[in-house]
């Protein structure tokens, strides 16, 4: 006889045992130090940003849009696996404790991210909406309660099999969230909050509970949601260390096909071509590279301290090299690639080539962004420092990584 509560506890424990192992590797990579420096710069410029922000800025509308999205997104973590389609479906009627634990766990995790987002925006909240701490904490309490409501209703709506009707339910829930979140951030009287709360509860009892009575659990969707959540974590972890379990999604970016034609069609450039295809067609590499480049350019354009811009250029070059470093392992599990009659050193040369090429492109973007507002000399300093960060990684750190992986 399966004890569903023990099963849920074991799966949660197994997941966090794996997650903590990767989180330690991320912490040891220098990522936390980078976050700390970005936090210091962000704190310094936050006050200036609030002073610059026009008085007519629609703060209530801004908070409403941001937190409506945060409330609507997110699903219940059930830790379901593919085998459950066969082994747990017979005991579906006894899974109520399992589902309750999943909803409570998801509510705690989602409330954490809500609170973190709200505290980051707290200075803007105090400056433009309400200056008392009691209102902020009461608003956070209401947002947490609304998140619990969304997890409950979202879990029931996932029973709808038709994708069109499933989307309609999600949009309907987003509309309800919009009204509720606006009532919170426009600081409506308590009786208005009570009316909105009562309407949401009646809608849940009158409609969403009927979905639970009419439709059974959609196990394939539960497994899909769990797989997507785990893969998201794997993609983040893969930015700092090798994740063998990561399944990459392929994006057919036909508008980049011209780049492949620039690679010579001969044996010694096999890995040049393969790495190019992997980088541009996999969102794990290309997407992160583009986001880091744009984010670095944004910071460089707003930071006024000379040494601050130099440090940011080095930090973003360093973070990008960490992402590109994992490209070398992309074909390690492919047996077909091992059949190619080429020297293994060609793989190292190809990987270094693309790290150099992509690094030079990013560094030029950084230098151009700095050149227009701050002048030629500052652009050259940023260019040189970022290039040094790339060359150090390619010629010092990367060879050690290859030696370790070959042992």
Secondary structure, DSSP 8 states (H G I E B T S, - for coil): ---HHHHHHHHHHHHHHHHHHHHHHHHHTTHHHHHHHHHHHHHHHHHHHHHHS-TT--HHHHHHHHHHHHHHS--------TTHHHHTGGGGGG-HHHHHHHHHHHHHHHHHHHHHHHHHTHHHHHHHT---HHHHHHHHHHHHHHHHHHHHHHHHHTT---HHHHHHHHHHHHHHHHHHHHHHHTT--HHHHHHHHHHHHHHIIIIIHHHHHHS---HHHHHHHHHHHHHHHHHHHTTTS--TT----B---GGGHHHHTTS--SGGGHHHHHHHHHHHHBHHHHHHHHHHHHHHHHHHHH---HHHHHHHHHHHHHHHHHHHHGGGGTTTT-HHHHTS-S-THHHHHHHHHHHHHHHHHHHHHHHHHHHHHH-HHHHHHHHHHHHHHHHHIIIIIHHHHHHHHH-
